[in-house]
Amino acid sequence: MSNIRKSSYFRLIVITAVCSLCIAGLVYFFSGNRVPIYDFSPARDMQPVLKIFDKDWYWLVYGVTPEEYSPEFTLKYRTPDRNPLNFGKLIIKVMREGGKTVGFVAYYKKNFYRYKLLYLAVGREFRGKGYGVKLAKYAIQDMFSRGAKVIRLVTRVNNIKSRNLYKKLDFKETITEGDLIYFELRKK
């Protein structure tokens, strides 16, 4: 093969590769997957997440008052409770769009094979765009990749939107106690 043919062939390969990357980028951008999920950063995310807690306390926290429970403590120490053995165990992820915190998800390992999805919330101004589904799917995939065989969560019986979301994601209702309903998802 002559040098001219090799050069033309090489250019064709480069142009094809660049075009393929551009097309893949456009597909990714327009597919709705462009809102990234990040590790929780207290400096960046503490106040926006606390604002979500403040506006949606009823839906996020069960059976305690703001005087009895501190979301700030939970976020600061990344803990599902006040047990020092659990400090640092809470995995918190935030979704951001246009420099703003859209919502967050928090989960942790309960035992060798079981995880608990503790919080899933999207700010009111960002609802109806599928962000809750994306956060939930991200968390589920992450928990399974960390070794979960079972994921459990609890929500209020009257939280119809959350219940429908969890059912859509193949969670099964397990127990209803008072105004709380428990769900479970098993790895297939």
N, C-alpha and C positions, 0 to 999 in steps of 0.2 A: 504494500500500500504506500503510495507516495506521501510525502510530507504535507502536501496541500490537502489530500483526502483525509489524512489523520487529523489535521487542524480543523477541517470542516466537520468531521465526525465528532471531535471533542466539543466544538462549539454547540453542536446540536444536542449533545448529552447535557451540557451545562444549561442551555436554554430550557430543555425539557424538565430538568430537575428544578430550576427556579420557578417555572410556570406551575409545576406540581405543588411546590411549597406554597405559592401564592394562592392557588385554588384551595388547598387544604386549610390555609389560614382564613380565607373567606368563608368556607363552610363552617369552620369552628366559630368564627365571629357571629355569623348569622344563624347558627343553630341554637343560640340562647345559652351557650355554655361559657360565655365570656365573663361571668361574674365569679371571680376567684374566691376561694376559701383559704383563710390564713390561720396560723396559730394565734391564739389570744395574746395580745400585747397590752399589759395593764396601762401603759402610758397612752396608747392610742385608743383602746377599746373599753376601758373601765367605765367611763361616764356614759357612752352610748348604750352599753349593756345594762347599766344600772337604771337608765331612763326607761328601757324596755321593761325591766322588773317593776319599776314604779307604776307604769301605765297598765301592766298586765299581771299585777300581783295575784289576783284571784285565780288566774289560769295557771300560774307557774308554781305557786307555793300552797301547800295543803295543810290546814289545821293549825297554823301558827300566825301570829301577828308580826308586823315589822319590828316590834320591840323584842320578840322572841327569836327572830331569825334574821341574819345579816347576809344578804347577797354579796355585799362588799367583802366580808370575811371569806365566803365561799370562793369568790373570784381571786382574791389576793393570795390565799393559801392553796388554791386549786384542790379543794376538798369537798366531798359530799356531805360531811358532817364535822363536828368539833373534835373528833377522835384524832389525836396527833399522829397515830399510825397511818391515817388516811391522807395526811397532808401531801400534796403533790400528785395525788392519784387521779384527780379529775382532769380529763382531757377537754379542753375548751377550744372550739373553732369558731371563727367569725367569718361571715360573708360580707364583702365590701363592694360597693359600687360608687364610682365617681367621688372617691374620698370619704364616703359615708359608710357607717356600719349598718348593714341591711338587717342582719339577724345573727343568731348564734345557736350553737348546739353544744351540749356538755354531756359527757358520759364517762363511765369508769368501770373497772374490772371488780366484780363482786367476789368471785372466786375463780378457781382454775379454768372453768369453761363458760362462766356466765358473766355478762356485762349488763349494766343498767343505763338506759338512756334517761338522764335526769332532767334535762331541759332541751326544748326545741322551741325557738321563738323568732318571729320576724316582726320588725317594727311596723306599726300600723300604716305608715305612709308607703311601705313597700309590699303590702299584701296583695294577693291576687295575681302575682306574676310568676308563680311556681317556685319561689325561692325556698319555701318550707320543704317542698319535695326534694329539691337539690341538696339542702342541708341534711335532710333525713337519709337520703341515699348515700351521701358522702359518709355520714357517721356509721351507717350499717356496714358499708364496705370496709371502713377502717376497723371497726370492731371485729368483723370476721377475719380480716387480715392479721389482726393481733391475736387470733386464736379463739375467739368466741364461738361457742356452739349454740348458745341461747342468748337472746337479747330480751330484756324485760323493760317495761315502762308502765307508768300509771298516768291517767288523765281523769278529768271530771266526766261524769256521765252526760252532763249537758253540754260538753264541748264537742258538738257534732262535727265541726270541721276537722278537728284533730282525729276523732274516731274514724272518720271517712278516710283521712290520709293514711292512718296506720293500717286500715283494712286494705286499702289500695296497694300498700307495700307488703302485703301478705302476713301481717301480724294477726294473731288469733286472740280473741277475747278469752280470758281465763277465769277471772273472778270479778264479781261486782260486790263491793262493800260500801253501803251507804251511798254517798254521791261520788264514789271513786270506782273506776273500772281499770282493771289490769290487763295488759296485753303481753304477748310473748311471740317471738319470732325464732324459729329453729333453723340452723344452717342445713341446707339441703345437700 
